[in-house]
Amino acid sequence: MLEPPSKELIQRLTKLKLCTPADLKRCRRRVKKLARGIPAFDSVWIDALVQAQKITPFQARTLESGNPEQLAIGPYLLISELGHSHKSNTYIANVPESTERCVLKITRPQSDNLDLLQQNAQKLLQSLKGLDHPSLVYPRIIKQLQDKIVIVSRYVLSATVSELLIRRGRFPVPVVLAIGAQLLDALVSLEKRKIVHSDIRPWNVRLSSNGIATLVDTGIESILSPELTIHASLPPRCYDGIAPELIGTGNFPNCQSDIYALGCLLWELLASRPPFTTGDPLAKLACHQTKTIPDIRTWAPETPDTLAEALLKLTASNPEQRPSNMQEAQNIWPTQSKMSHKILTNFYSSFDSQVIQSSERSKPKKTAQLSIVAALIFVLSGLSLTLLNEGARNQFLKITSQVSLNKQSVIKPQKATSTKDENQRATSATSQPRLIPPPNEQGIILLDSSTPYEPTKITTVGSLVIRGPAKKPAIININEDGLTIVAEQLTLENVILINLSENSSSKTQATKNTLHPSLLNVTTQSLILKSCFFAQLDDEQVEGRKIERDALYWKLIDPQKQNRSQLEIYNSMFAVSGHAIHLTQTPQSLSLINCLNITSRSTFFLEHPPEIDHQINLNLRQLTLREAGPLMLFNWNDAQIIPGAIQIEAKDCVFDLAQSALFQVAGFKPPENWLSSIGFIGEGSIASSEIRIAAWQQAKDLALEEFDASTMRIEGLSTGKFEYAAPLSLNPEDSMITEAQVPRKSALPPGIQAEQFPDFISRIQTLKN
């Protein structure tokens, strides 16, 4: 016999008028099917009511939570949650004694003076009385409910432009022109009533299917939070569009601060990113105070001059340089045709068609599309192929050995312009490498490309520059010991450091005595690498133990002057079995511009995490990590250490990692909150869809333990499928991205631009097997 719902559930449903006894009776067949022989608990009846569309999933969850009374706010019955923020929750609700729906916002005011708040609320309602504009949603009722404020406004079936921006990327120029024209017209009508919106943000602008852009929450923020308050714990997006004159001044929002916020909003729709992308809320406020919002044409070159110039005026840092009122702002906005509603209608309907197409295809593609959306809310990812174990590293050595030692396997052949004499001279010279010459009076060593050089130890006072030919980089053939350099400042240009050593007893002792197995061992305060190539192409062994060489091993001359140290690397490639960059101390700034790292154990290995009073600034541009280890690998040698800050800006990068986390820790387990010290802005960057953000590995042979990355500040990264030009090889062109199924604001693909690299492969081909 089928168990009926409990009396408590029936009373709840009846009291809230969610369903009738007849509805419950009609659900009996569904309940029997769902129960499948088990007792028909209340949860089964609730599931049946959801299937019968008598209650919504939101109402079902609330009924099962044990606090069903939360569904009733006065005479209003909550239907579903529309959204929430750090200080309010917004719901769709039924209007009493009507089939109409409304929006109900429940918020906690920041002011303790509730009487004054109610007075201001009544003034706002009086000012809005009789206003009817299609692009405005404003409060109809504002009531106090204990220590909360309930605000009721009309419901518009629509989507926020922030959601559409995530799904699509940059908005087309005609769409932004139409949205701007409609919002300006709405704000002009508010200005005539002396009302300031004060909360113009992407999530407060909604687009409906009939081609109308609507501003919601009109005038509410100026009542609840009349003065800007700063909280470092708030998401950075809360401080986009804050006019400079409101920051730290105690000034109240006005017409010109609304103009600035509107300009920032329209700028973001065109660029698919806010004007300032720092992950630190306080730093973002400082940017609005001290910097000028850049010309939109630098991010969206197709923007017409009239539109770009209008945005420059709307977003001027000095309020005196902005339009003095909304009418003036409307006058400088480019003229719109009567087709603006149709433009927005077609734009909105394009999202429906995209959903239909994806649902008609395979389910995996739909899943991939959802993963992209999730990633744009700051989720990272990567490949599942591991190269952090010995077997995988052997496979890498096999690949690189074939590429380097078998000329036929090199995809890019030697240039036809090379003469027979040059080939013979290069081949014969490989057996007779030369020593690197001493620097000249200007501290410069010029290398040629006729024959390879032997590594040596160079010590000099002041700055040192080692430069090879731009078209044919010089080769330094690393044998037992790496190239060792001590200088205050070092610049290395157009140089290939390659390890082609063979396993032999004659070199065993020398390699064993090397301080650190690396291709380049430097002690310097500042280091610049341009157009360099680092590769370990042979499987070196010493007494049966494999040697994993780092590409670069760096010590500071004066560790007490970390704030004056920097590393800059341009147009360079790393292909080693050890770490690409091994840091004994952490410099203040690290830059990798148009660089490629394939299969290395990590990109940055830090022997110590940054100290509590130290911040590392990592600047990444067009970096590609292909089947590599973590971006940053920390050796955590003290369980009690409190780490310093790490700020990373990664633009147009590709993170394709080998079964590792983007940020990984070895040694002691770090404190739970250590990720809060890392800020990551991945503007235009992409990642594959399986990687973990942060993890800890106590020992090399143990599994990774993933960390909760919710406290980490991550912005702007997207995930999805992408394709390389060819399978993995030493040819940089093979690691260029040819297709990426992620939203892009630039026509250029993310990752490296191989045409800016020298012809490394042709130079490697000159080496004798």
PEQUITA-V83685 format. One record per backbone hydrogen bond with DSSP energy under -0.5 kcal/mol. NH is the residue of the N-H (numbers start at 1). CO is the residue of the C=O. Records with the same first field share a line. If there is no record, write none. Layout:
BEGIN
NH=CO, CO
END
This chain:
BEGIN
10=6
11=7
12=8
13=9
14=10
15=11
16=12
17=14
18=13
19=13
24=20
25=21
26=22
27=23
28=25
31=27
32=28
33=29
34=30
35=31
36=32
38=35
41=39
44=41
45=41
46=42
47=43
48=44
49=45
50=46
51=47
52=48
53=50
54=49
55=49
59=79
60=56
61=57
62=58
63=59
64=60
65=61
66=63
67=62
70=67
71=68
72=69
73=71, 76
74=72
76=73
77=94
78=71, 76
79=92
80=92
82=90
83=90
85=88
89=106
90=83
91=104
92=80
93=102
94=77
95=100
98=95
102=93
103=153
104=91
105=103, 151
106=89
107=105, 149
108=87
109=107
110=224
111=224
114=112
117=113
118=114
119=115
120=116
121=117
122=118
123=119
124=120
125=121
126=122
127=123
128=124
129=125
131=128
136=133
137=215
139=218
140=152
141=152
143=150
145=148
148=145
149=107
150=143
151=105
152=141
153=103
154=138
155=101
158=156
159=207
161=202, 205
162=202
164=160
165=161
166=162
167=163
168=164
169=165
171=269
176=172
177=173
178=174
179=175
180=176
181=177
182=178
183=179
184=180
185=181
186=182
187=183
188=184
189=185
190=186
191=187
192=188
193=189, 190
194=191
195=190
201=199
204=201
205=202
206=204, 214
207=159
208=212
209=157
211=208
214=206, 212
215=135
216=204, 214
218=137
219=197
220=217
221=217
223=219, 220
224=220
225=221
228=251
231=229
234=231
238=235
239=236
240=237
242=239
243=241
246=243
247=244
248=246
249=246
250=246
253=226
258=254
259=255
260=256
261=257
262=258
263=259
264=260
265=261
266=262
267=263
268=264
269=265
270=266
271=267
272=268
273=268
281=279
284=280
285=281
286=282
287=283
288=284
289=285
290=286
291=287
293=315
298=295
299=296
300=296
303=300
308=304
309=305
310=306
311=307
312=308
313=309
314=310
315=311
316=313
319=317
321=318
322=319
329=325
330=326
331=327
332=328
333=329
340=337
343=339
344=340
345=341
346=342
347=343
348=344
349=345
350=346
351=347, 348
352=348
353=349
354=350
355=351
356=352
357=353
358=354
359=355
360=356
361=357
366=362
367=363
368=364
369=365
370=366
371=367
372=368
373=369
374=370
375=371
376=372
377=373, 374
378=375
379=375
383=657
386=384
387=658
393=389
394=390
395=391
396=392
397=393
398=394
399=395
400=396
401=397
402=398
403=399
404=400
405=401
406=402
407=405
409=406
410=406, 407
411=409
413=411
418=415
423=419
424=420
425=421
426=422
427=423
428=424
429=425
430=426
431=428
432=429
434=452
436=454
440=444
443=440
445=465
446=444
447=445, 467
453=475
454=434
455=477
458=456, 484
460=486
464=489
465=443
466=491
467=445, 465
468=493
469=472
474=494
476=496
477=453, 475
478=476, 498
479=481
483=519
484=456, 482
485=521
486=458
487=523
488=462
489=462
490=526
491=464
492=528
493=466
494=530
495=531
496=474
497=495, 533
498=476, 496
499=535
500=478, 498
504=502
507=504
508=505
509=505
511=507
512=508
513=509
514=510, 511
518=516
519=550
520=551
521=483
522=520, 553
523=485
524=555
525=488
526=488
527=566
528=490
529=568
530=492
531=570
533=495
534=573
535=497
536=575
537=499, 535
538=499
540=538
542=545
545=542
547=540
548=546
549=547
550=517
551=579
552=580
553=520
554=552, 582
555=522
561=558
562=559
564=561
565=562
566=525
567=589
568=527
569=591
570=529
571=593
573=532
574=596
575=534
578=549
580=602
581=603
582=552
583=581, 605
584=554, 582
587=585
588=562, 565
589=565
590=617
591=567
592=619
593=569
594=592, 621
596=572
597=624
598=574
599=597, 626
601=578
602=578
603=630
604=631
605=581
606=604, 633
607=583, 605
614=611
616=645
617=588
618=616, 647
619=590, 617
620=618, 649
621=592
622=651
624=595
625=654
626=597, 624
627=625, 656
628=656
629=600
630=601
631=662
632=662
633=604
634=632, 664
635=606
636=634, 666
637=635
641=638
643=641
644=610
645=614
646=677
647=616
648=646, 679
649=618
650=648, 681
651=620, 649
652=650, 683
654=623
655=686
656=625, 654
657=655
658=628
659=383, 657
662=692
663=693
664=632
665=695
666=634
667=697
668=636
674=671
676=673
677=674
678=675
679=646
680=713
681=648
682=680, 715
684=716
685=682
686=653
687=718
688=655
690=382
692=660
695=663
696=705
697=665
702=699
705=696
706=704
707=694
709=707
712=709
713=678
714=712
715=680
718=685
720=687
723=739
725=736
726=734
732=730
734=731
735=732
736=733
737=750
738=723
739=723
741=721
742=740
751=652
754=752
756=753
757=754
759=471
760=758
763=759
764=760
765=761
766=762, 763
767=764
END
